Amino acid sequence: MGGVFQGQTNLARMPGEYNFWVDAPAARAVLRSGAPLRFVGLDVTLQVRLTR
């Protein structure tokens, strides 16, 4: 879980989404892994259940 829409966070001192910010090497590894990724906005996660 991670990401920021339009570069906005709820903390002025944080340059990006919290999970990516605290473990940037892990985020980089996942994004560069070549694994199929699905990015879903938080608003969608409140409306739709992913079962797989």
PDB file of N, CA, C and O in Angstrom:
ATOM      1  N   MET A   1       0.847  -1.162   0.000  1.00  0.00           N
ATOM      2  CA  MET A   1       0.000   0.000   0.000  1.00  0.00           C
ATOM      3  C   MET A   1       0.894   1.226   0.000  1.00  0.00           C
ATOM      4  O   MET A   1       1.793   1.354   0.831  1.00  0.00           O
ATOM      5  N   GLY A   2       0.646   2.104  -0.915  1.00  0.00           N
ATOM      6  CA  GLY A   2       1.424   3.331  -0.959  1.00  0.00           C
ATOM      7  C   GLY A   2       1.070   4.162  -2.166  1.00  0.00           C
ATOM      8  O   GLY A   2       0.479   3.669  -3.127  1.00  0.00           O
ATOM      9  N   GLY A   3       1.426   5.394  -2.111  1.00  0.00           N
ATOM     10  CA  GLY A   3       1.181   6.302  -3.223  1.00  0.00           C
ATOM     11  C   GLY A   3       0.515   7.578  -2.762  1.00  0.00           C
ATOM     12  O   GLY A   3      -0.096   7.630  -1.694  1.00  0.00           O
ATOM     13  N   VAL A   4       0.639   8.598  -3.574  1.00  0.00           N
ATOM     14  CA  VAL A   4       0.060   9.910  -3.279  1.00  0.00           C
ATOM     15  C   VAL A   4      -0.573  10.442  -4.551  1.00  0.00           C
ATOM     16  O   VAL A   4       0.029  10.380  -5.624  1.00  0.00           O
ATOM     17  N   PHE A   5      -1.771  10.957  -4.436  1.00  0.00           N
ATOM     18  CA  PHE A   5      -2.461  11.544  -5.577  1.00  0.00           C
ATOM     19  C   PHE A   5      -2.088  13.011  -5.676  1.00  0.00           C
ATOM     20  O   PHE A   5      -2.274  13.760  -4.717  1.00  0.00           O
ATOM     21  N   GLN A   6      -1.574  13.427  -6.801  1.00  0.00           N
ATOM     22  CA  GLN A   6      -1.183  14.807  -7.089  1.00  0.00           C
ATOM     23  C   GLN A   6      -0.152  15.354  -6.101  1.00  0.00           C
ATOM     24  O   GLN A   6      -0.111  16.560  -5.858  1.00  0.00           O
ATOM     25  N   GLY A   7       0.676  14.482  -5.532  1.00  0.00           N
ATOM     26  CA  GLY A   7       1.765  14.934  -4.670  1.00  0.00           C
ATOM     27  C   GLY A   7       1.347  15.548  -3.356  1.00  0.00           C
ATOM     28  O   GLY A   7       2.151  16.234  -2.725  1.00  0.00           O
ATOM     29  N   GLN A   8       0.120  15.330  -2.918  1.00  0.00           N
ATOM     30  CA  GLN A   8      -0.361  15.934  -1.680  1.00  0.00           C
ATOM     31  C   GLN A   8      -0.402  14.909  -0.559  1.00  0.00           C
ATOM     32  O   GLN A   8      -0.912  13.803  -0.737  1.00  0.00           O
ATOM     33  N   THR A   9       0.137  15.281   0.598  1.00  0.00           N
ATOM     34  CA  THR A   9       0.045  14.448   1.790  1.00  0.00           C
ATOM     35  C   THR A   9      -0.611  15.261   2.886  1.00  0.00           C
ATOM     36  O   THR A   9      -0.833  16.463   2.737  1.00  0.00           O
ATOM     37  N   ASN A  10      -0.920  14.599   3.985  1.00  0.00           N
ATOM     38  CA  ASN A  10      -1.537  15.311   5.096  1.00  0.00           C
ATOM     39  C   ASN A  10      -0.501  15.909   6.045  1.00  0.00           C
ATOM     40  O   ASN A  10      -0.872  16.538   7.036  1.00  0.00           O
ATOM     41  N   LEU A  11       0.772  15.728   5.765  1.00  0.00           N
ATOM     42  CA  LEU A  11       1.842  16.306   6.575  1.00  0.00           C
ATOM     43  C   LEU A  11       2.761  17.123   5.679  1.00  0.00           C
ATOM     44  O   LEU A  11       3.300  16.601   4.703  1.00  0.00           O
ATOM     45  N   ALA A  12       2.940  18.373   5.995  1.00  0.00           N
ATOM     46  CA  ALA A  12       3.742  19.270   5.153  1.00  0.00           C
ATOM     47  C   ALA A  12       5.189  18.808   5.035  1.00  0.00           C
ATOM     48  O   ALA A  12       5.798  18.966   3.977  1.00  0.00           O
ATOM     49  N   ARG A  13       5.748  18.243   6.096  1.00  0.00           N
ATOM     50  CA  ARG A  13       7.165  17.852   6.063  1.00  0.00           C
ATOM     51  C   ARG A  13       7.414  16.528   5.343  1.00  0.00           C
ATOM     52  O   ARG A  13       8.565  16.177   5.082  1.00  0.00           O
ATOM     53  N   MET A  14       6.357  15.794   5.021  1.00  0.00           N
ATOM     54  CA  MET A  14       6.509  14.501   4.371  1.00  0.00           C
ATOM     55  C   MET A  14       6.419  14.684   2.857  1.00  0.00           C
ATOM     56  O   MET A  14       5.389  15.138   2.359  1.00  0.00           O
ATOM     57  N   PRO A  15       7.471  14.343   2.118  1.00  0.00           N
ATOM     58  CA  PRO A  15       7.481  14.570   0.673  1.00  0.00           C
ATOM     59  C   PRO A  15       6.665  13.566  -0.135  1.00  0.00           C
ATOM     60  O   PRO A  15       6.514  13.747  -1.344  1.00  0.00           O
ATOM     61  N   GLY A  16       6.146  12.536   0.475  1.00  0.00           N
ATOM     62  CA  GLY A  16       5.377  11.532  -0.253  1.00  0.00           C
ATOM     63  C   GLY A  16       4.552  10.688   0.693  1.00  0.00           C
ATOM     64  O   GLY A  16       4.489  10.975   1.889  1.00  0.00           O
ATOM     65  N   GLU A  17       3.931   9.674   0.183  1.00  0.00           N
ATOM     66  CA  GLU A  17       3.073   8.810   0.980  1.00  0.00           C
ATOM     67  C   GLU A  17       3.883   8.132   2.080  1.00  0.00           C
ATOM     68  O   GLU A  17       5.037   7.767   1.857  1.00  0.00           O
ATOM     69  N   TYR A  18       3.305   7.960   3.246  1.00  0.00           N
ATOM     70  CA  TYR A  18       4.020   7.494   4.438  1.00  0.00           C
ATOM     71  C   TYR A  18       4.752   6.177   4.215  1.00  0.00           C
ATOM     72  O   TYR A  18       5.943   6.091   4.513  1.00  0.00           O
ATOM     73  N   ASN A  19       4.086   5.156   3.706  1.00  0.00           N
ATOM     74  CA  ASN A  19       4.726   3.851   3.551  1.00  0.00           C
ATOM     75  C   ASN A  19       5.914   3.905   2.592  1.00  0.00           C
ATOM     76  O   ASN A  19       6.928   3.247   2.827  1.00  0.00           O
ATOM     77  N   PHE A  20       5.798   4.676   1.522  1.00  0.00           N
ATOM     78  CA  PHE A  20       6.923   4.835   0.603  1.00  0.00           C
ATOM     79  C   PHE A  20       8.024   5.663   1.245  1.00  0.00           C
ATOM     80  O   PHE A  20       9.207   5.404   1.028  1.00  0.00           O
ATOM     81  N   TRP A  21       7.643   6.646   2.026  1.00  0.00           N
ATOM     82  CA  TRP A  21       8.609   7.558   2.655  1.00  0.00           C
ATOM     83  C   TRP A  21       9.485   6.841   3.677  1.00  0.00           C
ATOM     84  O   TRP A  21      10.695   7.062   3.715  1.00  0.00           O
ATOM     85  N   VAL A  22       8.884   5.980   4.511  1.00  0.00           N
ATOM     86  CA  VAL A  22       9.662   5.331   5.569  1.00  0.00           C
ATOM     87  C   VAL A  22      10.468   4.143   5.061  1.00  0.00           C
ATOM     88  O   VAL A  22      11.422   3.731   5.721  1.00  0.00           O
ATOM     89  N   ASP A  23      10.111   3.580   3.907  1.00  0.00           N
ATOM     90  CA  ASP A  23      10.882   2.455   3.371  1.00  0.00           C
ATOM     91  C   ASP A  23      11.001   2.579   1.855  1.00  0.00           C
ATOM     92  O   ASP A  23      10.494   1.751   1.097  1.00  0.00           O
ATOM     93  N   ALA A  24      11.680   3.628   1.447  1.00  0.00           N
ATOM     94  CA  ALA A  24      11.848   3.898   0.017  1.00  0.00           C
ATOM     95  C   ALA A  24      12.525   2.752  -0.732  1.00  0.00           C
ATOM     96  O   ALA A  24      12.112   2.453  -1.853  1.00  0.00           O
ATOM     97  N   PRO A  25      13.553   2.089  -0.168  1.00  0.00           N
ATOM     98  CA  PRO A  25      14.168   0.975  -0.898  1.00  0.00           C
ATOM     99  C   PRO A  25      13.184  -0.168  -1.176  1.00  0.00           C
ATOM    100  O   PRO A  25      13.220  -0.769  -2.250  1.00  0.00           O
ATOM    101  N   ALA A  26      12.320  -0.465  -0.228  1.00  0.00           N
ATOM    102  CA  ALA A  26      11.330  -1.525  -0.446  1.00  0.00           C
ATOM    103  C   ALA A  26      10.326  -1.106  -1.514  1.00  0.00           C
ATOM    104  O   ALA A  26       9.966  -1.908  -2.376  1.00  0.00           O
ATOM    105  N   ALA A  27       9.877   0.138  -1.463  1.00  0.00           N
ATOM    106  CA  ALA A  27       8.939   0.639  -2.471  1.00  0.00           C
ATOM    107  C   ALA A  27       9.570   0.576  -3.854  1.00  0.00           C
ATOM    108  O   ALA A  27       8.929   0.153  -4.816  1.00  0.00           O
ATOM    109  N   ARG A  28      10.807   0.991  -3.952  1.00  0.00           N
ATOM    110  CA  ARG A  28      11.530   0.964  -5.227  1.00  0.00           C
ATOM    111  C   ARG A  28      11.643  -0.471  -5.740  1.00  0.00           C
ATOM    112  O   ARG A  28      11.440  -0.726  -6.927  1.00  0.00           O
ATOM    113  N   ALA A  29      11.966  -1.405  -4.848  1.00  0.00           N
ATOM    114  CA  ALA A  29      12.110  -2.804  -5.246  1.00  0.00           C
ATOM    115  C   ALA A  29      10.797  -3.358  -5.800  1.00  0.00           C
ATOM    116  O   ALA A  29      10.793  -4.069  -6.805  1.00  0.00           O
ATOM    117  N   VAL A  30       9.695  -3.033  -5.146  1.00  0.00           N
ATOM    118  CA  VAL A  30       8.391  -3.506  -5.614  1.00  0.00           C
ATOM    119  C   VAL A  30       8.057  -2.899  -6.969  1.00  0.00           C
ATOM    120  O   VAL A  30       7.633  -3.611  -7.880  1.00  0.00           O
ATOM    121  N   LEU A  31       8.242  -1.602  -7.109  1.00  0.00           N
ATOM    122  CA  LEU A  31       7.884  -0.931  -8.360  1.00  0.00           C
ATOM    123  C   LEU A  31       8.760  -1.370  -9.528  1.00  0.00           C
ATOM    124  O   LEU A  31       8.314  -1.341 -10.674  1.00  0.00           O
ATOM    125  N   ARG A  32       9.984  -1.772  -9.260  1.00  0.00           N
ATOM    126  CA  ARG A  32      10.903  -2.217 -10.317  1.00  0.00           C
ATOM    127  C   ARG A  32      10.901  -3.726 -10.519  1.00  0.00           C
ATOM    128  O   ARG A  32      11.618  -4.227 -11.385  1.00  0.00           O
ATOM    129  N   SER A  33      10.118  -4.453  -9.748  1.00  0.00           N
ATOM    130  CA  SER A  33      10.167  -5.917  -9.755  1.00  0.00           C
ATOM    131  C   SER A  33       9.642  -6.550 -11.038  1.00  0.00           C
ATOM    132  O   SER A  33      10.013  -7.676 -11.369  1.00  0.00           O
ATOM    133  N   GLY A  34       8.797  -5.848 -11.750  1.00  0.00           N
ATOM    134  CA  GLY A  34       8.186  -6.442 -12.935  1.00  0.00           C
ATOM    135  C   GLY A  34       6.919  -7.219 -12.615  1.00  0.00           C
ATOM    136  O   GLY A  34       6.255  -7.723 -13.522  1.00  0.00           O
ATOM    137  N   ALA A  35       6.579  -7.322 -11.340  1.00  0.00           N
ATOM    138  CA  ALA A  35       5.341  -8.001 -10.943  1.00  0.00           C
ATOM    139  C   ALA A  35       4.147  -7.169 -11.398  1.00  0.00           C
ATOM    140  O   ALA A  35       4.225  -5.941 -11.430  1.00  0.00           O
ATOM    141  N   PRO A  36       3.048  -7.825 -11.749  1.00  0.00           N
ATOM    142  CA  PRO A  36       1.861  -7.055 -12.130  1.00  0.00           C
ATOM    143  C   PRO A  36       1.329  -6.289 -10.920  1.00  0.00           C
ATOM    144  O   PRO A  36       1.090  -6.873  -9.864  1.00  0.00           O
ATOM    145  N   LEU A  37       1.148  -5.003 -11.079  1.00  0.00           N
ATOM    146  CA  LEU A  37       0.677  -4.150  -9.988  1.00  0.00           C
ATOM    147  C   LEU A  37      -0.672  -3.556 -10.356  1.00  0.00           C
ATOM    148  O   LEU A  37      -0.956  -3.308 -11.527  1.00  0.00           O
ATOM    149  N   ARG A  38      -1.483  -3.336  -9.363  1.00  0.00           N
ATOM    150  CA  ARG A  38      -2.780  -2.682  -9.569  1.00  0.00           C
ATOM    151  C   ARG A  38      -2.862  -1.510  -8.603  1.00  0.00           C
ATOM    152  O   ARG A  38      -2.824  -1.691  -7.386  1.00  0.00           O
ATOM    153  N   PHE A  39      -2.974  -0.310  -9.156  1.00  0.00           N
ATOM    154  CA  PHE A  39      -3.083   0.898  -8.341  1.00  0.00           C
ATOM    155  C   PHE A  39      -4.557   1.274  -8.251  1.00  0.00           C
ATOM    156  O   PHE A  39      -5.224   1.474  -9.266  1.00  0.00           O
ATOM    157  N   VAL A  40      -5.045   1.366  -7.043  1.00  0.00           N
ATOM    158  CA  VAL A  40      -6.452   1.661  -6.800  1.00  0.00           C
ATOM    159  C   VAL A  40      -6.523   2.808  -5.809  1.00  0.00           C
ATOM    160  O   VAL A  40      -5.905   2.750  -4.746  1.00  0.00           O
ATOM    161  N   GLY A  41      -7.267   3.842  -6.145  1.00  0.00           N
ATOM    162  CA  GLY A  41      -7.408   4.988  -5.256  1.00  0.00           C
ATOM    163  C   GLY A  41      -8.161   4.635  -3.976  1.00  0.00           C
ATOM    164  O   GLY A  41      -8.982   3.718  -3.965  1.00  0.00           O
ATOM    165  N   LEU A  42      -7.879   5.362  -2.908  1.00  0.00           N
ATOM    166  CA  LEU A  42      -8.515   5.100  -1.626  1.00  0.00           C
ATOM    167  C   LEU A  42     -10.033   5.201  -1.726  1.00  0.00           C
ATOM    168  O   LEU A  42     -10.745   4.422  -1.094  1.00  0.00           O
ATOM    169  N   ASP A  43     -10.531   6.144  -2.507  1.00  0.00           N
ATOM    170  CA  ASP A  43     -11.984   6.277  -2.635  1.00  0.00           C
ATOM    171  C   ASP A  43     -12.613   5.009  -3.204  1.00  0.00           C
ATOM    172  O   ASP A  43     -13.721   4.639  -2.815  1.00  0.00           O
ATOM    173  N   VAL A  44     -11.919   4.344  -4.119  1.00  0.00           N
ATOM    174  CA  VAL A  44     -12.429   3.105  -4.703  1.00  0.00           C
ATOM    175  C   VAL A  44     -12.395   1.982  -3.674  1.00  0.00           C
ATOM    176  O   VAL A  44     -13.303   1.152  -3.643  1.00  0.00           O
ATOM    177  N   THR A  45     -11.377   1.942  -2.843  1.00  0.00           N
ATOM    178  CA  THR A  45     -11.278   0.868  -1.849  1.00  0.00           C
ATOM    179  C   THR A  45     -12.408   0.932  -0.838  1.00  0.00           C
ATOM    180  O   THR A  45     -12.714  -0.070  -0.191  1.00  0.00           O
ATOM    181  N   LEU A  46     -13.024   2.074  -0.692  1.00  0.00           N
ATOM    182  CA  LEU A  46     -14.153   2.199   0.224  1.00  0.00           C
ATOM    183  C   LEU A  46     -15.464   1.764  -0.422  1.00  0.00           C
ATOM    184  O   LEU A  46     -16.477   1.625   0.263  1.00  0.00           O
ATOM    185  N   GLN A  47     -15.452   1.546  -1.746  1.00  0.00           N
ATOM    186  CA  GLN A  47     -16.678   1.213  -2.467  1.00  0.00           C
ATOM    187  C   GLN A  47     -16.700  -0.200  -3.034  1.00  0.00           C
ATOM    188  O   GLN A  47     -17.776  -0.754  -3.255  1.00  0.00           O
ATOM    189  N   VAL A  48     -15.528  -0.796  -3.275  1.00  0.00           N
ATOM    190  CA  VAL A  48     -15.437  -2.073  -3.975  1.00  0.00           C
ATOM    191  C   VAL A  48     -14.612  -3.049  -3.156  1.00  0.00           C
ATOM    192  O   VAL A  48     -13.586  -2.674  -2.587  1.00  0.00           O
ATOM    193  N   ARG A  49     -15.049  -4.284  -3.092  1.00  0.00           N
ATOM    194  CA  ARG A  49     -14.290  -5.321  -2.401  1.00  0.00           C
ATOM    195  C   ARG A  49     -13.504  -6.136  -3.429  1.00  0.00           C
ATOM    196  O   ARG A  49     -14.084  -6.667  -4.376  1.00  0.00           O
ATOM    197  N   LEU A  50     -12.196  -6.234  -3.245  1.00  0.00           N
ATOM    198  CA  LEU A  50     -11.366  -7.093  -4.096  1.00  0.00           C
ATOM    199  C   LEU A  50     -11.301  -8.455  -3.433  1.00  0.00           C
ATOM    200  O   LEU A  50     -10.882  -8.558  -2.280  1.00  0.00           O
ATOM    201  N   THR A  51     -11.705  -9.496  -4.132  1.00  0.00           N
ATOM    202  CA  THR A  51     -11.756 -10.826  -3.531  1.00  0.00           C
ATOM    203  C   THR A  51     -10.546 -11.685  -3.870  1.00  0.00           C
ATOM    204  O   THR A  51     -10.348 -12.737  -3.262  1.00  0.00           O
ATOM    205  N   ARG A  52      -9.738 -11.255  -4.827  1.00  0.00           N
ATOM    206  CA  ARG A  52      -8.538 -12.018  -5.172  1.00  0.00           C
ATOM    207  C   ARG A  52      -7.367 -11.084  -5.273  1.00  0.00           C
ATOM    208  O   ARG A  52      -6.251 -11.521  -5.556  1.00  0.00           O
TER     209      ARG A  52
END
